[in-house]
Amino acid sequence: HTARATGAELNTCQIRGKPQLDSHAMMPPMSGTANPRESLQQLLLEHHGFDPIRAELAAGLAEGSVSRALALDSQLTNEERRYFLQSLVGLHQPPQSTSLALDLAQQLKDKGDSLSLYFDLLRTWYRDLLFLQELKEAKEQVIHRDLLPALERHQALLSTDHIYRAIRAIEHATTALQRRAAPLLTLENLFLTLQFEHA
C-alpha cells in the first residue's frame, strides 16, 4: 500500500479525473482566498434562501458552480439522493448485487436530463470513499456527511485500487455518453465495473 496522499494531492487527482456532462468545472482551492465550497455555501444562505444543511450539501456537490448548486437542489430531492447513494453499498452484497447493478443502470437511463446530476453523486461519493481511505481527517471533509455510516460501510468493502478504478469507470462512462454511446449498455457496464472488486 502506498503512502497516504495529502488533501491537496487528492483534490488535484479529483480535478484532473472529474467526469463532466456539462460545462461546469470544479474550482480548486487557491492559497490566500476563501475556500470555493465555503464561499458558495455562504452565497446560497444569504442570497438564495437555503437553510444551512441544504446549503452545505449543494455547495459540496456543485464544487464552485452556483447554477449547478441550484439545479441540484431543484431537480434532486434529498430523499432521492440518499436512496441512490445508500443503494451503492449493495453492489458488494451478493447474491443480489448483479441484479442491483442492472436495476441501477435502468433507473439512471430513465432519468433523462437529470442523468448528469446522478453522475455528480457518483463522482462525489467515490471522492468521499477515497478521502476516507486515504486521509485521517477525512470525516471533516466528506461531502455526504449525513451518510457517513453508509460511506464507512462501503469504504470497508473496497481497496484503494478499486476506488480508483471506479473513478476511472465513471469518467469513461461520461465520455461514452457524450459521444452518444448506447445509454443502457454504457450504464450497465459502469455499474458492473463498480460492483466487482478485482484481485
Secondary structure, 3 states (H helix, E strand, C coil): CCCCCCHHHHHHHHHHCCCCCCCCCCCCCCCCCCCHHHHHHHHHHHHCCCCHHHHHHHHHHHCCCHHHHHHHHHHCCHHHHHHHHHHHHHHHCCCCHHHHHHHHHHHHHCCHHHHHHHHHHHHHHHHHHHHHHHCCCHHHCCCCHHHHHHHHHHHHCCCHHHHHHHHHHHHHHHHHHHCCCCHHHHHHHHHHHHHCCCC
